[in-house]
Amino acid sequence: MANIFSTAADSIQIEDIEQIDASDLTVSNLKRFFESLLPGIRSLAFDIIVCIIIYIVGRKLIKLLHKMLNKTLEKTQADVGVVKFLGSALEIILYVFLFFMILGQLGVNTASIITVLGTAMLAVGMSLQGSLSNVAGGILILFTKPFRVGHYIISDHGEGTVTMIGLFYTTITTKDNRVLTLPNSQISNCAVTNCTQNPVRRLDTVVGISYDSDIRLAKEIMEKTARDCQYVLQDRDITVFVDSLGDSSVDIGLFCYVNSPDFLAAKWQITEEIKLRYDEAGISIPFPQVHVHMEK
């Protein structure tokens, strides 16, 4: 019996020793495993902290550069559209640069990403040639400023008051309150007459009178009509002259100056008043006539 108990005790001790050795082996392996991971974890944590610092500092620098750009453009009295466009473009470029800096800090190969993005942008650019030409036209209009918002323009594609200059389209409101949307590629490549660029415009009027009418009286009436008009600038020259001797009329011309916003009102008032005063003075305005002679 004693031998049996001693044998059992020996077996139990041996099993306990084996279990302890196995557990010690597992703990040591895990310990060595985690110890091998520590340098990588520390390096990754350091890179993440550096990336966060780069992002915070970069974001503040982008905002600072944006403010500096806006102040510089405001001092040069740049158009609002130019200020917004340049500000947006600057932010996009700087944020892309910041993004690639962060990827580089994390060890990502940015060269391959740039190659893929370049190929994708080339493909998109080839498929959007028309839209890109409109963008180029919009940038050209914003920088050269042939017209601005609020100006009345006359182009090959229509006329009206400019209400918006976008990157793709320019919106014009016509005199009858219709909205005309023109692609920037078209309006930047055609002749455009800006009627409100200058604060003062010259109003030209030519009226034909019959050869039997008194030329001197007709000129006096036309000059007095211009001087009586509330829109005509009296400190500017008012010139009345015989413009030409036509086939059926003597053409009397009038040059006077008005403020650009009053141009149409002045033109309509002067034209109507000249007709009424000519009628009162007995000065006839000829119109095309056909005389038919019958022979027996």
C-alpha positions as CSV (number, residue, x, y, z in Angstrom):
1,M,0.0,0.0,0.0
2,A,2.8,2.4,0.9
3,N,4.4,1.7,-2.5
4,I,1.1,2.5,-4.3
5,F,0.7,5.8,-2.4
6,S,4.3,6.8,-3.1
7,T,3.9,6.0,-6.7
8,A,0.7,8.1,-7.0
9,A,2.3,11.0,-5.2
10,D,5.3,10.8,-7.6
11,S,2.9,10.8,-10.6
12,I,1.0,13.8,-9.3
13,Q,4.2,15.8,-8.7
14,I,5.5,15.0,-12.2
15,E,2.2,16.2,-13.8
16,D,2.2,19.4,-11.7
17,I,5.7,20.1,-12.8
18,E,4.9,19.5,-16.5
19,Q,1.9,21.9,-16.2
20,I,4.0,24.6,-14.6
21,D,6.6,24.2,-17.2
22,A,4.0,24.4,-20.0
23,S,2.4,27.5,-18.5
24,D,5.7,29.1,-18.0
25,L,6.6,28.4,-21.6
26,T,3.3,30.0,-22.8
27,V,3.7,33.1,-20.7
28,S,7.3,33.6,-21.8
29,N,6.3,33.2,-25.5
30,L,3.5,35.8,-25.1
31,K,5.9,38.0,-23.3
32,R,8.5,37.7,-26.0
33,F,5.8,38.2,-28.7
34,F,4.5,41.4,-27.1
35,E,8.0,42.6,-26.5
36,S,8.7,42.1,-30.3
37,L,5.6,44.2,-31.1
38,L,6.4,47.1,-28.8
39,P,8.9,48.8,-31.2
40,G,6.4,48.7,-34.0
41,I,3.6,49.9,-31.8
42,R,5.7,52.7,-30.5
43,S,6.8,53.7,-34.0
44,L,3.1,53.6,-35.2
45,A,1.9,55.7,-32.2
46,F,4.7,58.2,-32.8
47,D,3.8,58.4,-36.5
48,I,0.1,58.9,-35.7
49,I,0.9,61.7,-33.2
50,V,3.2,63.4,-35.8
51,C,0.4,63.1,-38.4
52,I,-2.1,64.7,-36.0
53,I,0.4,67.5,-35.3
54,I,1.0,68.0,-39.1
55,Y,-2.7,68.1,-39.7
56,I,-3.4,70.7,-37.0
57,V,-0.5,72.9,-38.0
58,G,-1.2,72.5,-41.7
59,R,-4.9,73.4,-41.3
60,K,-4.0,76.6,-39.4
61,L,-1.4,77.5,-42.0
62,I,-4.0,77.0,-44.8
63,K,-6.5,79.3,-43.0
64,L,-3.8,81.9,-42.5
65,L,-2.7,81.8,-46.1
66,H,-6.4,82.0,-47.2
67,K,-6.9,85.1,-45.1
68,M,-3.7,86.7,-46.4
69,L,-4.8,86.0,-50.0
70,N,-8.2,87.6,-49.4
71,K,-6.6,90.7,-47.9
72,T,-4.2,91.0,-50.7
73,L,-6.9,90.7,-53.4
74,E,-9.2,93.2,-51.5
75,K,-6.4,95.7,-51.6
76,T,-6.1,95.3,-55.3
77,Q,-9.9,95.7,-55.6
78,A,-10.2,92.4,-57.3
79,D,-13.6,91.1,-58.4
80,V,-15.6,89.0,-55.8
81,G,-15.7,86.1,-58.2
82,V,-11.9,86.2,-58.6
83,V,-11.4,86.3,-54.8
84,K,-13.8,83.3,-54.2
85,F,-12.3,81.2,-57.1
86,L,-8.6,81.8,-56.0
87,G,-9.5,81.1,-52.4
88,S,-11.2,77.8,-53.2
89,A,-8.4,76.7,-55.6
90,L,-5.7,77.6,-53.0
91,E,-7.5,75.6,-50.3
92,I,-7.9,72.5,-52.5
93,I,-4.3,72.5,-53.6
94,L,-3.0,73.0,-50.0
95,Y,-5.2,70.3,-48.6
96,V,-4.1,67.8,-51.3
97,F,-0.5,68.6,-50.4
98,L,-1.2,68.2,-46.7
99,F,-2.9,64.8,-47.4
100,F,0.2,63.5,-49.2
101,M,2.4,64.7,-46.4
102,I,0.4,62.7,-43.9
103,L,0.5,59.6,-46.1
104,G,4.3,60.0,-46.5
105,Q,4.7,60.2,-42.7
106,L,2.7,56.9,-42.4
107,G,5.1,55.2,-44.9
108,V,2.7,55.0,-47.8
109,N,4.2,55.1,-51.2
110,T,2.7,58.3,-52.6
111,A,4.3,58.0,-56.0
112,S,2.0,55.2,-57.1
113,I,-1.1,57.2,-55.8
114,I,0.0,60.2,-57.7
115,T,0.4,58.1,-60.9
116,V,-3.1,56.6,-60.5
117,L,-4.7,60.0,-59.8
118,G,-2.9,61.6,-62.7
119,T,-4.2,58.8,-65.1
120,A,-7.7,59.2,-63.7
121,M,-7.6,63.0,-64.1
122,L,-6.4,62.7,-67.6
123,A,-9.2,60.3,-68.5
124,V,-11.8,62.6,-66.9
125,G,-10.2,65.6,-68.7
126,M,-10.5,63.9,-72.0
127,S,-14.2,63.1,-71.4
128,L,-15.0,66.7,-70.2
129,Q,-13.2,68.8,-72.8
130,G,-16.3,71.0,-73.3
131,S,-16.7,71.6,-69.6
132,L,-13.0,72.3,-69.2
133,S,-13.1,74.9,-72.0
134,N,-16.0,76.6,-70.1
135,V,-13.9,76.6,-67.0
136,A,-10.9,78.1,-68.9
137,G,-13.3,80.8,-70.3
138,G,-14.7,81.5,-66.8
139,I,-11.1,82.0,-65.4
140,L,-10.3,84.3,-68.4
141,I,-13.4,86.4,-67.8
142,L,-12.7,86.6,-64.0
143,F,-9.1,87.7,-64.5
144,T,-9.4,90.0,-67.6
145,K,-12.7,91.5,-66.4
146,P,-14.2,92.6,-69.7
147,F,-17.5,92.9,-67.8
148,R,-18.7,92.4,-64.2
149,V,-21.9,91.6,-62.4
150,G,-24.4,94.4,-63.0
151,H,-23.0,95.5,-66.3
152,Y,-25.2,95.7,-69.4
153,I,-23.4,93.9,-72.3
154,I,-24.2,93.2,-75.9
155,S,-22.7,90.0,-77.4
156,D,-23.1,87.8,-80.5
157,H,-25.3,85.5,-78.4
158,G,-27.5,88.0,-76.8
159,E,-27.6,91.1,-74.6
160,G,-28.7,92.1,-71.1
161,T,-27.6,92.7,-67.6
162,V,-25.0,90.3,-66.1
163,T,-26.4,88.7,-63.0
164,M,-23.8,86.0,-62.4
165,I,-20.3,84.9,-63.6
166,G,-19.7,81.3,-62.8
167,L,-16.9,78.9,-63.7
168,F,-19.0,77.2,-66.4
169,Y,-21.7,79.7,-67.4
170,T,-22.5,83.4,-67.4
171,T,-26.1,84.4,-66.6
172,I,-27.6,87.4,-68.3
173,T,-31.1,89.0,-67.6
174,T,-32.5,90.5,-70.8
175,K,-34.6,93.6,-71.1
176,D,-37.8,91.6,-71.2
177,N,-36.7,89.9,-68.0
178,R,-35.7,86.6,-69.5
179,V,-32.7,84.6,-68.2
180,L,-30.0,83.9,-70.8
181,T,-27.4,81.4,-69.8
182,L,-24.2,81.5,-72.0
183,P,-21.3,79.0,-71.8
184,N,-18.1,80.8,-70.9
185,S,-16.3,79.3,-73.8
186,Q,-18.6,81.1,-76.2
187,I,-18.8,84.5,-74.5
188,S,-15.1,84.6,-73.9
189,N,-14.4,84.0,-77.6
190,C,-16.8,86.6,-79.1
191,A,-17.0,90.4,-79.4
192,V,-18.7,91.9,-76.3
193,T,-19.8,95.5,-76.0
194,N,-19.9,96.7,-72.4
195,C,-22.5,99.5,-72.2
196,T,-21.9,100.4,-68.5
197,Q,-18.2,100.1,-68.2
198,N,-17.9,103.9,-68.5
199,P,-20.2,106.1,-66.2
200,V,-21.1,108.4,-69.1
201,R,-22.3,107.5,-72.6
202,R,-22.8,109.6,-75.7
203,L,-26.3,109.5,-77.1
204,D,-26.5,109.7,-80.9
205,T,-29.7,110.5,-82.7
206,V,-30.3,111.1,-86.4
207,V,-33.6,112.4,-87.8
208,G,-34.4,112.9,-91.4
209,I,-36.4,116.0,-92.6
210,S,-37.8,116.8,-96.0
211,Y,-35.8,119.0,-98.4
212,D,-38.6,121.6,-98.2
213,S,-38.2,122.0,-94.4
214,D,-36.2,124.7,-92.7
215,I,-32.8,123.2,-91.7
216,R,-31.9,125.9,-89.3
217,L,-35.2,125.7,-87.4
218,A,-34.9,121.9,-87.3
219,K,-31.4,122.1,-85.7
220,E,-32.7,124.7,-83.2
221,I,-35.6,122.5,-82.2
222,M,-33.3,119.4,-81.8
223,E,-30.8,121.3,-79.7
224,K,-33.5,122.8,-77.4
225,T,-35.0,119.3,-77.0
226,A,-31.7,118.0,-75.8
227,R,-31.2,120.9,-73.4
228,D,-34.7,120.5,-72.0
229,C,-34.2,116.8,-71.3
230,Q,-33.6,116.0,-67.7
231,Y,-31.2,113.2,-68.4
232,V,-28.8,115.1,-70.6
233,L,-25.6,116.3,-68.9
234,Q,-25.7,120.1,-69.5
235,D,-22.0,120.5,-68.6
236,R,-21.1,118.4,-71.7
237,D,-21.1,119.5,-75.3
238,I,-24.4,119.2,-77.2
239,T,-23.7,119.1,-80.9
240,V,-26.3,119.4,-83.7
241,F,-25.3,119.0,-87.3
242,V,-26.3,118.0,-90.8
243,D,-25.2,114.3,-91.0
244,S,-25.9,113.6,-94.7
245,L,-28.1,114.5,-97.7
246,G,-30.0,111.4,-98.4
247,D,-32.1,110.4,-101.4
248,S,-35.3,111.7,-99.9
249,S,-34.3,113.5,-96.7
250,V,-31.8,115.8,-95.0
251,D,-30.5,113.9,-92.0
252,I,-30.0,116.0,-88.9
253,G,-27.7,114.5,-86.2
254,L,-27.5,115.1,-82.4
255,F,-24.7,114.2,-80.0
256,C,-25.2,114.6,-76.3
257,Y,-24.1,112.9,-73.1
258,V,-26.0,111.1,-70.4
259,N,-25.3,108.9,-67.4
260,S,-25.1,105.2,-68.5
261,P,-28.1,104.1,-66.4
262,D,-30.2,106.8,-68.0
263,F,-29.3,106.0,-71.6
264,L,-32.5,104.3,-72.8
265,A,-34.8,106.7,-70.9
266,A,-33.0,109.7,-72.4
267,K,-33.1,108.1,-75.9
268,W,-36.8,107.4,-75.8
269,Q,-37.7,110.8,-74.4
270,I,-35.6,112.8,-76.9
271,T,-36.9,110.8,-79.9
272,E,-40.5,111.3,-78.9
273,E,-40.1,115.0,-78.1
274,I,-38.3,115.7,-81.4
275,K,-41.3,114.2,-83.3
276,L,-43.8,116.2,-81.4
277,R,-42.0,119.5,-81.7
278,Y,-41.3,118.9,-85.4
279,D,-45.0,118.4,-86.0
280,E,-45.9,121.6,-84.1
281,A,-43.3,123.6,-86.2
282,G,-44.5,122.1,-89.5
283,I,-41.3,120.2,-90.2
284,S,-42.1,117.0,-92.0
285,I,-40.2,113.7,-91.6
286,P,-40.3,111.9,-94.9
287,F,-41.0,108.2,-95.3
288,P,-40.6,105.9,-98.3
289,Q,-43.1,106.6,-101.0
290,V,-43.7,105.2,-104.5
291,H,-45.0,107.5,-107.2
292,V,-46.7,105.8,-110.1
293,H,-47.1,107.7,-113.4
294,M,-49.8,106.4,-115.8
295,E,-49.6,107.1,-119.5
296,K,-52.5,106.8,-121.8
